Amino acid sequence: MEFVGFTLRNNLFVAPMAGVTDRPFRQLCKKMGAGLAVSEMVTSNSLLYGSAKTLRRANHTGEVAPISVQIAGADPAMMAEAARHNVDNGAQIIDINMGCPAKKVCNVMAGSALMQDEELVGKILDAVVGAIPNTPVTLKFRTGWNLANRNAPTIARIAESAGVRAVAIHGRTRCQQYTGEAEYDTIAMVKTLIKIPVIANGDITTPEKAKHVLDVTGADGVMIGRAAQGRPWLFREIEHYLKTGEHLPPAEVKEIHSILLAHLEDLYAFYGPETGFKVARKHISWYTKGLVGSAAFRKEMNVLPSIEQQMQAVNDFFCQLAAEHAHLKYNSEEALAA
């Protein structure tokens, strides 16, 4: 896919997710078939540029290009400065967050709260695009603030006129958070109104759903978030299905075991032993969600006190799975309880 001046492997995007799309996860998703992975949002507050969290979020060492960094904030001048700062530190694409529904973000009029103020949206986009004329700017937003105010078409036109090079739209309003089902009619409407690429996001969990969303929206690509947590190989499954109309064979337990171990080692190295050990817990939980016997495993794993014991528990669990089945075996009841 040709995208804002870069040639991507395909039209599959990793959604920016706070606390999830760190460098280890982005690199893994790209390795497993994603065309582009957007970083978790980086604050536009320059006072926090030197904080450990912000420095980690802006760490792209060894990452496969193009490097897309998402910035968040509500002040045009601060957003412009944040764009320049991140470009100076390796960002090749700047993505603007107008989609996050979290209260702590919306309470400071950032994220999807900005959709309530279309004039401010225009000022922010003009400021950021003007600050980095040689770097493409993209925008992620929702269908609207609430069901009565689905103004995504207006926001999309403001973005295009400001010089934004592509947009990604989550098929829910801010007030819906992540509840209910994503709708794609609004995304389809936006696609008819603007000439820049439109990426569809929301509830894309299977290869069939990815094809369906592309078909009904006419979007140029799909963005996948929560469905990739603990299942980064979803990208290669979708890529194969879109190319051939056929499914890849189910993932083998031994391969997933190996992928998880490498991911854990990356987390320990990236965050340091203490924080990496804690971050690893949620990833292990995501990888094992719904697998036969995983509920008891997670309960025990989450109270283990050391990296060595955490790794041993993972090895024991997956070795037992591999001895019983060549492929991952899910228990629908455990999946619901997980």
Summary of the structure (lengths in Angstrom):
residues: 338
radius of gyration: 20.0
end to end distance: 36.2
largest distance: 60.4
contacts: 1168
relative contact order: 0.11
helix: 49%
strand: 16%
